[in-house]
Amino acid sequence: MSEKVAIIAANGGMFDAYKVFNIATAAAASEKEVQIFFTFEGLNLIHKQGMHHLEMPAGKEHFAEGFEKANIPSIPELVEMAKELGVKFIACQMTMDVMGLTKEDFVDGIEVGGAVTFLEFAKDAAPTLTF
Amino acid sequence: MIQANQQLDAKGLACPMPIVKTKKAMNDIDEGHVLEVQATDKGSTADLQAWATTVGHQYLGTVEEGEVLYHYIRKGSDEPEVEKSFEHTVSLETIESREGLILDVREAAEYAFGHIEGAKSIPMGELEFRLEELDKEEEILVICRTGKRSDLAAQLLAKKGFKKVYNVLPGMNEWNGKKTKTL
């Protein structure tokens, strides 16, 4: 059984963020080595300001109440939790160049890398997930 | 009320928080000890079971009281299997035909979720302080989950002057007979 879980975060909405960080923290809590590769809109999820203002899909805004009622942790809290559990964040260099972003725009402790960095980690990971 | 070494309050928390909190709490308890996780997340029963199996802990069971789920997990051990050294053993299959007292030395929570009818519970860690509850002349059949703790318990009893002590092999994990619960 593989001890690694590889995740690609390629979308930047609030639902995307929950999918990514719930699976990541659950996997890390199960003693898996976890890496998330943030690319294109996915970079939003670890952007210092952006992560506080993630949007719900159009027409689904009414779920906000459900999130509150079910006592769901906020995305910044889940990001902290993931980091604490040793989840490694890799921001895509190429997307950052395109969008004019630097490492300082993102939460502390991330690494910047290219596709090969992630592929190297993911080659023997199971599962590899894309959100 | 089932006895546990440590309690964790994860009530009101949604997935994946009960798992994350349980993992952290498990780091702080001793191997072989039992953690009680209190949760209201209905998915936590299936999640904790799967989690425990993945990381090598023993899921004992869940009790539901009103809205709250009480899960019991025993911390697994990294220790390699040691040679069992107590020479007097009896086979699990023959245990029901014997007259002696079945002494179950697993943790109280393990016993609560399923034991052989009539077995007496004294967890291994308490045994040396509770010897006066046992009769030195009576036959005592010591059982645990795999035979490892009962091996140590049988050695202890023999050393303390108990005359007819046997380690039951294998242990409760191979027991297919009727199990009694005391929840």
Interface residues (C-beta under 8 A of the other chain):
Chain A: N22 T25 A26 A29 S30 E31 A70 N71 I72 P73 M81 L85
Chain B: G12 L13 A14 C15 P16 M17 I19 V20 T22 K23 D47 W51 T54 V55
